[in-house]
Amino acid sequence: MSTRADRAAATASAVAATHGVRVREPRVLHDGVNAVVHLAPAPVVARVATLTPLLRRDPRRPAGREVALGAALTAAGAAVVAPSDLLPPGPHEHGGLVLTFWRHVEVLPRAPGPAEVAAALADLHAALRDVRTTGTPLDTPLDDLAAFSEHAGEWGVPAAVRAQVAQRVARLRPRLAGGPGQVLHGDAHPGNLLATPDGWRWTDLEDTCAGPVAWDLACLRLTSRLDGRAALDAMGGPADAELAPWLELRRLHREAWTTVVRAGYTSGRAGSR
């Protein structure tokens, strides 16, 4: 386990303890942009923003949106992992780290197939149509890419590359505008769909934003975890040509976060600046 994940586990345990939750064996389930920690034996999972602040300078905003959306979808009976009901879900801030708390669910060792992801995403979109959010269309990827163009020089990304990203986004913006929109998952790939004893459940809602469904479909189309084209075909999704601007935006967004993760792992940085 990395030093960053150790710090995340210790921070989550400390915050949980202030709310009367005893943690004996914190277990890191995932160590990526966020550290995901099961606060065993309590049925609580913490999501700790370790590398997130490198690009999102105020991680409280996406964390707050994620908790609010998780609560709204849980109340609507949607198939999502719910915010914790054992202690306030947050967001909390402790020792320079922002974190949220979620209910622990048993995750079965099974990955979804294209048709299963298609059905689960269609159901989620139906539930999301009745949810309201703040912000402007596609603000999550667009704000992230603006921050990348501004700050990625700190990680050695040349000015010419950063300028090129900004130019590509500027050219894309008119093609992304217009059309019906709704609240989206924002990162709708199969890795965020968990097999549980109660069926498939979506998790990791921190990239949520409003916008056309095409954004979620582009996220699914470009996944490397299964045949994204087959998944879109299973739900009667649009052809790649129709998705072209959102596919390009997704590639840019993914490349930016890949750079963030590489920078974080190279420097060992975690938490706020």
Steps between C-alpha positions, in 0.01 A plus 500: 500500500636844410580773750217698340253216562629458857431866564153471348415201719625675814306816416177316431536301823558818699194677358283192554616480862379855567152375407517195724593246233777269615738379232731207572621388159472765227546331165590687181276373221640729231789745481455730203386859458305428819592252768201279580519358851274248676493604865463144628322371691259791450281479188651824373722582204691828480592668173801720565606755236876444486601592145178683409621839631784505248241588235191595702634762736186492716406130525217582740284604203503169307484307828193695605332448165573129520344462845195707403445293186553172684242603760246607236539180301480284812178674602363430151584130530769508231769233487790696648730462799342718767664763720567377853214502747730414792670841509467824301612423144674833462695636333739521794841665509774378731874547487486654154296216348137505387299181546150357489338192655290233327320181597712191462360246254621149428660503156489175310792397275310554177533752219197609295460420134397752232128429527507524881678836496259625234195407706647640821590832335157534341339446842734753660425761235128449558548567872727799433238673287314600818812630679606864501854629536695824494761604248522541126487224236809277500667721759690203650710406195522857370613645835748214544654568160518874568683424825730261314595770249571740787682278748654204318824690453562420868535134396730568207237514224638738233320828438442402136315184604287690749417761238405230253258345751339840558466555123344158446246563776416843353433340161285232660275728707261605220453135400413403859232766546130462448265206516318355799695450821459343841707401802762239406720249679801667340734199501273220383741215435468136619759544775247721679227235484527255788355150522332460840265239650219751432592550135711749308566831673667814369768672703752786463268789420750782556524584127127565478384797298210606285516457126394284207482125556762478225768579760423189705474298180843621390644392836355154447602481134868562577533261793775240476316264737263359238372564148356846539351498152310181583367663818373802307344275236320308776328820610437628148766765542627742237769426244856608569469781245212651698703476822815648346529825704428325829744222414772759441414675827516167682843423355629841607352463848643151542845613386493788749420270792761249386753782525371591847536144625849470353601827664352396833668163507833646390503773764319307772276802552163476669241738627482874462777725379 
